[in-house]
Amino acid sequence: MTTNETVLILDFGSQYTQLIARRIRESNVFSIIKPFNFTITEIEKLAPAGIILSGGPMSIYDENSPKIDNKIFEMGIPILGICYGLQLISYYFGGKVEPAENREYGKAVLQITNLESKIFKNVRNQSVVWMSHGDYVTELPINFTVTSKTENSPVCSIENEERRIYGVQFHPEVAHSLDGEKIIQNFLFDVCKLSGNWTSQNFIAESIIKIKETVADNKVLLALSGGVDSSVAAILMHKAIGENLICVHVDNGLMRKDESSQIVKMFEEQYNLHLIHSDATDEFLSQLEEIEDPEQKRKIIGKTFIDVFERESKKYDAKYLVQGTLYPDVIESIPVQGASVTIKTHHNVGGLPARMNLKLIEPFKELFKDEVRQIGRDLGLPESFIARHPFPGPGLAVRILGKITRERLTILREADEIYIEELKTHNIYNEIWQAFAVLLPIKTVGVMGDARTYENVIALRAVTSTDGMTADWYPLDYGIMEKISNKIIRNVKGVNRVVYDISSKPPATIEWE
């Protein structure tokens, strides 16, 4: 989705790029991330109201450091450079960037030297900002002025007010920069002159119009997994095209306990959707037999999903396929050249075959999870459903490390159900962004009834997060943890050990595969 108030973020590989997008959207302005080599033609087509140049891990003078077409600076669009973005501005306008004698990582005190700068409107002098750089500007770019400094950065921010080009050495997008939100909002509203009219209600209205124009009178298949994303997409699509929407729920044999039957019942009875239930368990499990590599699992599942949908489409002469792909799926699957790497392929993104007979509609591919949840609320879905924890597209296939068998699926389903029900019983389920059990590819020695056992290990995972891009492990109470462990070991045949994952993202990902 784009609006006439889109802010374009050019990504140079910073670990904080997604946070920039989040902060802008929290101000009711639509933002979109593109790689640093996004072309002038593409920028002109997007017609952004402002451009932000992200930070990045490389030095401006590195041989393969990412650069942009300097025509961007002549387009008359307001620009804000952050960290590497500031150094890039300095480089193009004749300034000098050198390795810092005292590199800055972490908190620094900002001394504002130009209190009239639009960027620093209502920002406290001596405010704390977050630094993460090894280079700094030693000579000002031509026609730019210094607006702030820190103890180790004499040029901490610069501006050319006439050109509406600004740069800051620190990261205003992170929570540690205490007035960072104000700085970003100053750029949005005082420099770019935006109104901040991007809301979930506007998204719904605009999406319905766009979907109607795209689909016309054609039939559309929707992959209804029963998760939040696909379910909200189903209600949105039904509002737009009514009976031309055909929802297909594929039981791939990788769902949680009794999940498929519950999904079919809810959407047929409560929402009166045209729903096809396709049980493809045998097809999926036969394709996954002996497969251990997680990337292979994702690609096989993605291809098999499409095979099933294409068969169903022929029955209804459908032209389109709807998927609930989210922005983090896209971001994590597309690397920034020279600066970052692909984290993992999502079956909704890189798992699709190169040639496919159905045209894709992905209404949420530029949204974060919490934004989709708000759209679901606005569409009338119950909070109990909206608040469900995320579930990966490949299902339990990426929560079983190693080979997938029916026996191992049964073990994981039973353990996971016990875990989740205990979280709900203790009223902490809604405090957690995502919780699930993982079946490890190892067995350990145990003792049950005075007999030696050699059985499976279950790992429990629970994290807190806002959008899934970063996450902290949830400090589960020891007493609750003990109860869950005992209940799983006593009731799930084949398990004799339970462990708890205390890794955050980064460095770990939320899912294990």
C-alpha positions as CSV (number, residue, x, y, z in Angstrom):
1,M,0.0,0.0,0.0
2,T,1.2,3.5,-0.7
3,T,-0.3,6.9,0.0
4,N,0.6,10.4,-0.9
5,E,2.2,10.6,2.5
6,T,4.7,7.7,2.1
7,V,8.1,8.0,3.7
8,L,10.8,5.9,1.9
9,I,13.5,4.3,4.0
10,L,16.6,3.3,2.1
11,D,18.3,0.4,3.9
12,F,22.0,0.2,4.2
13,G,22.0,-2.9,6.4
14,S,21.4,-1.4,9.8
15,Q,20.0,-3.7,12.5
16,Y,17.6,-0.8,13.4
17,T,16.1,-0.2,10.0
18,Q,12.8,-1.9,10.9
19,L,12.6,0.2,14.0
20,I,12.7,3.4,11.8
21,A,9.7,2.1,9.9
22,R,7.9,1.3,13.2
23,R,8.5,4.7,14.7
24,I,7.1,6.4,11.6
25,R,4.0,4.3,11.5
26,E,3.4,4.9,15.2
27,S,3.0,8.6,14.1
28,N,0.3,7.5,11.6
29,V,2.5,8.0,8.6
30,F,3.0,5.1,6.2
31,S,6.6,4.0,5.7
32,I,8.2,1.5,3.4
33,I,11.7,0.0,3.4
34,K,13.6,-0.5,0.1
35,P,17.3,-1.5,-0.5
36,F,19.8,1.3,-0.9
37,N,20.0,0.7,-4.6
38,F,16.3,1.5,-5.2
39,T,16.5,3.4,-8.5
40,I,15.5,7.0,-9.2
41,T,12.8,5.8,-11.6
42,E,11.3,3.6,-8.8
43,I,11.6,6.5,-6.3
44,E,9.8,8.8,-8.8
45,K,7.0,6.2,-9.2
46,L,6.6,5.9,-5.4
47,A,6.6,9.7,-5.0
48,P,7.6,9.7,-1.3
49,A,7.0,12.8,0.8
50,G,10.3,12.1,2.6
51,I,13.4,9.9,2.4
52,I,15.3,8.4,5.3
53,L,18.8,7.0,4.8
54,S,19.4,4.2,7.4
55,G,22.5,3.3,9.3
56,G,24.7,0.5,8.3
57,P,27.7,-1.6,9.4
58,M,30.2,-0.5,6.8
59,S,32.5,2.5,6.5
60,I,31.8,5.0,3.7
61,Y,35.3,4.4,2.4
62,D,35.1,0.6,2.3
63,E,35.6,-0.7,-1.2
64,N,32.2,-2.3,-1.5
65,S,30.3,0.2,0.8
66,P,26.7,0.8,-0.4
67,K,26.2,4.1,-2.2
68,I,23.2,5.8,-3.8
69,D,22.5,7.8,-6.9
70,N,23.4,11.4,-6.0
71,K,20.4,12.5,-8.1
72,I,18.4,11.6,-5.0
73,F,19.7,14.8,-3.4
74,E,18.4,16.9,-6.3
75,M,14.8,15.7,-6.3
76,G,13.7,18.3,-3.8
77,I,12.4,15.6,-1.4
78,P,13.3,16.1,2.4
79,I,16.0,13.7,3.5
80,L,17.1,12.6,6.9
81,G,20.3,10.6,7.2
82,I,20.9,8.4,10.3
83,C,24.4,7.4,11.3
84,Y,25.8,5.9,8.1
85,G,23.1,8.0,6.3
86,L,24.7,11.2,7.9
87,Q,28.1,10.1,6.7
88,L,26.8,9.4,3.2
89,I,25.3,13.0,3.0
90,S,28.7,14.4,4.1
91,Y,30.5,12.3,1.5
92,Y,28.3,13.5,-1.4
93,F,28.5,17.2,-0.4
94,G,32.2,17.4,0.0
95,G,32.6,16.7,3.7
96,K,35.2,14.4,5.3
97,V,34.5,11.2,7.2
98,E,37.3,9.5,9.1
99,P,37.7,6.7,11.7
100,A,36.9,8.1,15.1
101,E,39.7,8.2,17.8
102,N,37.0,7.4,20.3
103,R,34.3,5.2,18.9
104,E,30.9,5.7,20.4
105,Y,28.7,2.7,21.3
106,G,25.8,3.2,23.7
107,K,24.5,6.3,25.5
108,A,25.8,9.8,24.8
109,V,24.7,13.2,26.0
110,L,23.5,15.5,23.1
111,Q,24.5,19.1,23.2
112,I,22.2,21.1,20.8
113,T,24.1,24.0,19.3
114,N,21.3,25.3,17.2
115,L,18.1,25.5,19.2
116,E,16.2,26.9,16.2
117,S,16.7,23.7,14.1
118,K,13.4,22.2,13.1
119,I,14.8,18.7,13.9
120,F,15.3,19.6,17.5
121,K,11.9,21.4,18.2
122,N,10.8,20.6,21.8
123,V,13.9,18.3,22.2
124,R,15.6,18.7,25.6
125,N,19.2,19.9,25.5
126,Q,21.6,17.5,27.2
127,S,19.2,14.7,26.2
128,V,20.5,11.1,26.0
129,V,20.9,9.6,22.6
130,W,22.1,6.1,21.4
131,M,25.3,5.9,19.4
132,S,26.7,3.0,17.4
133,H,29.5,4.2,15.1
134,G,33.3,3.9,14.4
135,D,33.6,6.8,11.9
136,Y,32.6,10.4,12.3
137,V,32.5,13.6,10.3
138,T,35.6,15.7,10.7
139,E,34.9,18.3,8.0
140,L,31.5,19.8,7.3
141,P,29.9,19.2,3.9
142,I,29.5,22.4,1.7
143,N,26.6,24.6,2.7
144,F,25.8,22.6,5.8
145,T,25.8,23.7,9.4
146,V,26.4,21.8,12.7
147,T,23.3,21.6,14.9
148,S,24.6,19.4,17.8
149,K,27.6,17.7,19.2
150,T,28.6,15.1,21.9
151,E,31.7,14.7,23.9
152,N,33.3,12.5,21.2
153,S,31.5,13.7,18.1
154,P,32.0,17.4,17.3
155,V,29.7,17.0,14.4
156,C,26.7,15.0,15.7
157,S,24.1,16.5,13.5
158,I,24.0,18.7,10.4
159,E,21.5,20.4,8.2
160,N,21.0,22.3,5.0
161,E,17.6,23.9,5.7
162,E,17.2,25.3,2.2
163,R,17.6,21.9,0.7
164,R,15.7,20.2,3.6
165,I,18.5,17.7,4.1
166,Y,19.3,16.7,7.7
167,G,21.6,14.2,9.3
168,V,22.2,12.8,12.8
169,Q,25.0,10.6,14.0
170,F,22.9,8.9,16.6
171,H,19.9,6.5,16.3
172,P,16.6,8.4,17.1
173,E,14.6,5.2,16.3
174,V,15.8,3.3,19.4
175,A,14.1,3.6,22.8
176,H,17.4,4.6,24.4
177,S,17.4,7.9,22.5
178,L,15.0,9.6,25.0
179,D,13.7,12.3,22.6
180,G,14.2,10.2,19.5
181,E,10.5,10.0,18.8
182,K,10.2,13.8,18.8
183,I,13.1,14.1,16.4
184,I,11.5,11.7,13.9
185,Q,8.1,13.4,14.3
186,N,9.8,16.8,13.7
187,F,11.1,15.5,10.5
188,L,7.7,14.1,9.5
189,F,5.6,17.1,10.5
190,D,7.8,20.2,10.5
191,V,10.1,19.3,7.6
192,C,8.0,17.0,5.4
193,K,4.7,18.8,6.4
194,L,2.8,15.6,6.7
195,S,-0.7,15.3,8.3
196,G,-0.4,11.8,9.8
197,N,-3.6,10.4,8.4
198,W,-2.5,6.8,7.9
199,T,-4.8,4.7,10.1
200,S,-6.1,1.1,10.1
201,Q,-9.5,2.3,9.1
202,N,-8.0,4.2,6.1
203,F,-6.0,1.1,5.2
204,I,-9.2,-1.0,5.2
205,A,-11.1,1.4,3.0
206,E,-8.3,1.8,0.5
207,S,-7.6,-1.9,0.4
208,I,-11.2,-2.7,-0.4
209,I,-11.2,-0.3,-3.3
210,K,-7.9,-1.7,-4.6
211,I,-8.9,-5.3,-4.2
212,K,-12.2,-4.7,-6.1
213,E,-10.3,-3.0,-8.9
214,T,-7.7,-5.8,-9.1
215,V,-10.1,-8.8,-8.9
216,A,-13.1,-7.5,-10.9
217,D,-15.4,-10.5,-11.3
218,N,-12.8,-13.2,-11.0
219,K,-12.7,-16.0,-8.4
220,V,-10.1,-15.8,-5.6
221,L,-8.6,-18.5,-3.5
222,L,-7.5,-17.7,0.0
223,A,-5.1,-19.8,2.0
224,L,-7.0,-19.9,5.3
225,S,-4.6,-21.4,7.9
226,G,-6.6,-20.2,10.8
227,G,-3.9,-17.9,12.1
228,V,-4.5,-14.2,12.7
229,D,-3.0,-13.0,9.4
230,S,-4.9,-15.3,7.0
231,S,-8.1,-14.9,9.1
232,V,-8.0,-11.1,9.0
233,A,-7.2,-11.3,5.3
234,A,-10.3,-13.6,4.8
235,I,-12.7,-11.1,6.4
236,L,-11.1,-8.2,4.5
237,M,-11.4,-10.0,1.2
238,H,-14.9,-11.1,1.9
239,K,-15.9,-7.5,2.5
240,A,-14.4,-6.6,-0.8
241,I,-15.5,-9.3,-3.2
242,G,-18.2,-11.4,-1.3
243,E,-19.0,-14.7,-2.9
244,N,-16.1,-14.5,-5.3
245,L,-13.9,-15.4,-2.4
246,I,-13.2,-19.1,-1.9
247,C,-11.3,-20.0,1.3
248,V,-9.3,-23.2,1.3
249,H,-8.1,-24.6,4.5
250,V,-5.4,-27.2,3.9
251,D,-4.8,-29.7,6.7
252,N,-1.1,-30.3,6.0
253,G,-0.7,-32.7,9.0
254,L,1.5,-30.0,10.6
255,M,-1.2,-28.2,12.6
256,R,-1.6,-28.1,16.4
257,K,-4.0,-30.5,18.1
258,D,-7.6,-30.4,16.7
259,E,-6.8,-27.1,15.0
260,S,-8.1,-27.9,11.6
261,S,-11.6,-29.0,12.8
262,Q,-11.9,-25.9,15.0
263,I,-11.0,-23.6,12.2
264,V,-13.5,-25.1,9.8
265,K,-16.3,-25.0,12.3
266,M,-15.6,-21.3,13.3
267,F,-15.5,-19.9,9.8
268,E,-18.3,-21.8,8.4
269,E,-20.7,-21.3,11.3
270,Q,-19.8,-17.8,12.5
271,Y,-18.6,-16.0,9.4
272,N,-20.5,-17.9,6.7
273,L,-17.5,-18.0,4.4
274,H,-17.3,-20.3,1.4
275,L,-14.8,-22.7,2.9
276,I,-13.2,-25.8,1.3
277,H,-11.4,-28.2,3.6
278,S,-8.6,-30.1,1.9
279,D,-6.9,-32.9,3.9
280,A,-3.5,-33.2,2.3
281,T,-1.7,-34.7,5.3
282,D,-0.4,-37.7,3.4
283,E,0.8,-35.6,0.5
284,F,2.8,-33.2,2.8
285,L,4.3,-35.9,5.1
286,S,5.4,-38.0,2.2
287,Q,7.2,-35.0,0.6
288,L,8.9,-34.2,4.0
289,E,10.0,-37.8,4.7
290,E,13.7,-38.0,5.7
291,I,14.1,-34.2,5.3
292,E,16.0,-32.5,8.1
293,D,17.2,-29.2,6.7
294,P,14.9,-26.4,7.7
295,E,15.3,-24.5,4.4
296,Q,14.3,-27.6,2.5
297,K,11.3,-28.1,4.7
298,R,10.1,-24.5,4.0
299,K,10.5,-24.8,0.3
300,I,8.8,-28.2,0.1
301,I,5.9,-27.0,2.2
302,G,5.6,-23.8,0.1
303,K,5.6,-25.7,-3.2
304,T,3.2,-28.4,-1.9
305,F,0.8,-25.6,-0.7
306,I,0.8,-24.1,-4.2
307,D,0.2,-27.6,-5.8
308,V,-2.9,-28.1,-3.6
309,F,-4.2,-24.6,-4.3
310,E,-3.7,-24.9,-8.0
311,R,-5.7,-28.1,-8.0
312,E,-8.5,-26.4,-6.1
313,S,-8.3,-23.4,-8.4
314,K,-9.1,-25.5,-11.5
315,K,-12.4,-26.5,-9.9
316,Y,-13.5,-22.9,-9.6
317,D,-11.5,-21.2,-12.4
318,A,-9.8,-19.0,-9.8
319,K,-7.3,-16.4,-11.0
320,Y,-5.9,-15.2,-7.8
321,L,-4.4,-16.6,-4.5
322,V,-4.4,-14.6,-1.3
323,Q,-1.7,-15.0,1.3
324,G,-1.3,-13.4,4.7
325,T,2.4,-12.5,4.2
326,L,3.7,-9.9,6.6
327,Y,6.4,-7.3,6.3
328,P,8.9,-9.1,8.5
329,D,8.6,-12.1,6.3
330,V,9.6,-10.0,3.3
331,I,12.3,-8.1,5.1
332,E,14.0,-11.2,6.5
333,S,13.9,-13.0,3.2
334,I,15.5,-10.2,1.1
335,P,19.1,-9.3,2.0
336,V,20.7,-5.9,1.5
337,Q,23.6,-6.4,-0.8
338,G,27.0,-6.1,0.8
339,A,25.6,-5.4,4.3
340,S,23.2,-8.0,5.6
341,V,22.2,-11.6,5.0
342,T,19.0,-13.6,4.6
343,I,17.9,-14.8,8.0
344,K,15.6,-17.5,6.7
345,T,13.2,-18.2,3.8
346,H,9.6,-17.8,4.7
347,H,7.3,-20.2,2.9
348,N,5.0,-17.3,1.9
349,V,8.0,-15.5,0.2
350,G,11.0,-17.5,-0.9
351,G,9.3,-20.8,-0.7
352,L,7.0,-20.2,-3.7
353,P,7.9,-21.9,-7.0
354,A,9.3,-19.6,-9.7
355,R,6.4,-20.4,-12.0
356,M,2.8,-20.4,-10.7
357,N,-0.5,-20.3,-12.4
358,L,-2.2,-18.2,-9.8
359,K,-1.6,-14.4,-9.4
360,L,-0.8,-13.4,-5.8
361,I,-2.7,-10.9,-3.7
362,E,-0.9,-10.1,-0.4
363,P,-2.9,-7.3,1.3
364,F,-0.6,-7.3,4.4
365,K,2.8,-7.6,2.9
366,E,3.8,-4.1,4.0
367,L,2.3,-4.4,7.6
368,F,3.6,-5.6,10.9
369,K,1.7,-8.2,13.1
370,D,0.3,-5.6,15.5
371,E,-1.0,-3.5,12.6
372,V,-2.8,-6.6,11.2
373,R,-4.3,-7.3,14.7
374,Q,-5.7,-3.7,14.8
375,I,-7.2,-4.2,11.4
376,G,-8.8,-7.4,12.7
377,R,-10.3,-5.5,15.6
378,D,-11.7,-2.9,13.3
379,L,-13.2,-5.6,11.1
380,G,-15.0,-7.1,14.2
381,L,-13.0,-10.2,14.9
382,P,-13.1,-11.1,18.6
383,E,-10.2,-10.2,20.9
384,S,-9.8,-13.8,22.0
385,F,-9.0,-14.7,18.4
386,I,-7.0,-11.5,17.6
387,A,-4.7,-12.1,20.6
388,R,-3.7,-15.6,19.5
389,H,0.1,-16.1,19.3
390,P,1.7,-16.2,15.9
391,F,2.0,-19.7,14.3
392,P,4.6,-20.3,11.5
393,G,3.3,-21.0,8.0
394,P,5.3,-24.3,7.8
395,G,3.6,-25.2,11.1
396,L,5.1,-27.9,13.4
397,A,7.6,-28.8,10.7
398,V,9.9,-26.1,11.9
399,R,9.3,-26.9,15.6
400,I,10.4,-30.5,15.1
401,L,14.1,-30.3,14.7
402,G,15.3,-33.1,12.4
403,K,13.0,-35.7,10.7
404,I,9.3,-35.3,10.7
405,T,7.2,-38.5,11.6
406,R,3.7,-39.0,12.7
407,E,4.9,-40.2,16.0
408,R,7.1,-37.1,16.6
409,L,4.2,-34.9,15.5
410,T,1.9,-36.5,18.1
411,I,4.5,-36.0,20.9
412,L,4.9,-32.3,20.0
413,R,1.1,-31.7,19.7
414,E,0.5,-33.1,23.1
415,A,3.3,-31.3,24.8
416,D,2.4,-28.0,23.2
417,E,-1.2,-28.2,24.2
418,I,-0.3,-28.8,27.8
419,Y,2.1,-25.8,27.7
420,I,-0.4,-23.4,26.2
421,E,-3.3,-24.4,28.4
422,E,-1.2,-23.9,31.5
423,L,-0.2,-20.4,30.4
424,K,-3.9,-19.6,30.0
425,T,-4.8,-21.2,33.3
426,H,-2.3,-19.0,35.0
427,N,-3.6,-15.9,33.1
428,I,-0.2,-15.1,31.5
429,Y,-0.9,-16.1,27.9
430,N,-1.7,-12.5,26.9
431,E,1.4,-11.2,28.5
432,I,3.4,-13.3,26.0
433,W,3.9,-12.5,22.3
434,Q,4.6,-16.1,21.3
435,A,4.9,-19.3,23.2
436,F,5.4,-22.9,21.9
437,A,7.1,-26.2,22.4
438,V,9.9,-27.5,20.3
439,L,10.9,-31.2,19.9
440,L,14.6,-31.6,19.8
441,P,16.5,-34.2,17.7
442,I,18.2,-35.8,20.7
443,K,17.3,-38.3,23.4
444,T,18.5,-38.3,27.0
445,V,18.7,-40.8,29.8
446,G,16.0,-40.7,32.5
447,V,14.5,-42.7,35.2
448,M,10.8,-43.6,35.5
449,G,9.4,-46.1,37.9
450,D,12.9,-47.3,38.8
451,A,13.5,-48.1,35.1
452,R,16.0,-46.5,32.8
453,T,14.5,-44.4,30.0
454,Y,16.0,-43.0,26.8
455,E,13.5,-40.5,25.5
456,N,12.9,-37.1,23.8
457,V,13.6,-33.6,25.0
458,I,11.0,-30.8,24.8
459,A,12.2,-27.2,24.8
460,L,9.7,-24.5,25.8
461,R,9.9,-21.0,24.3
462,A,8.1,-17.8,25.4
463,V,9.0,-14.3,24.3
464,T,7.7,-10.8,24.6
465,S,7.7,-8.5,21.5
466,T,5.9,-5.7,19.7
467,D,6.3,-6.8,16.1
468,G,8.4,-9.9,16.0
469,M,11.5,-8.1,14.7
470,T,13.1,-8.1,18.2
471,A,12.1,-10.1,21.2
472,D,13.0,-10.8,24.8
473,W,12.6,-14.2,26.5
474,Y,9.7,-14.2,29.0
475,P,10.7,-14.8,32.7
476,L,8.3,-17.6,33.4
477,D,7.7,-18.2,37.1
478,Y,9.7,-21.2,38.4
479,G,6.6,-22.7,40.0
480,I,4.6,-22.5,36.8
481,M,7.6,-23.9,34.9
482,E,7.9,-26.8,37.2
483,K,4.2,-27.6,36.9
484,I,4.3,-27.5,33.1
485,S,7.4,-29.7,33.0
486,N,5.9,-32.3,35.4
487,K,2.7,-32.4,33.5
488,I,4.3,-32.9,30.1
489,I,6.6,-35.7,31.3
490,R,3.8,-37.5,33.1
491,N,1.3,-37.2,30.3
492,V,3.3,-37.3,27.0
493,K,4.6,-40.7,26.3
494,G,8.1,-40.5,24.8
495,V,9.3,-37.4,26.8
496,N,11.6,-37.5,29.8
497,R,13.1,-34.0,29.9
498,V,11.9,-30.4,29.5
499,V,14.1,-27.4,29.1
500,Y,13.4,-23.6,28.8
501,D,14.9,-21.3,26.2
502,I,16.2,-18.0,27.6
503,S,17.6,-16.6,24.3
504,S,16.5,-13.2,23.0
505,K,16.2,-12.0,19.4
506,P,18.8,-11.1,18.4
507,P,21.0,-13.0,18.6
508,A,18.6,-15.9,18.3
509,T,15.4,-16.0,16.2
510,I,12.0,-16.6,17.8
511,E,11.5,-19.9,16.1
512,W,14.2,-22.5,16.3
513,E,14.2,-23.2,12.6
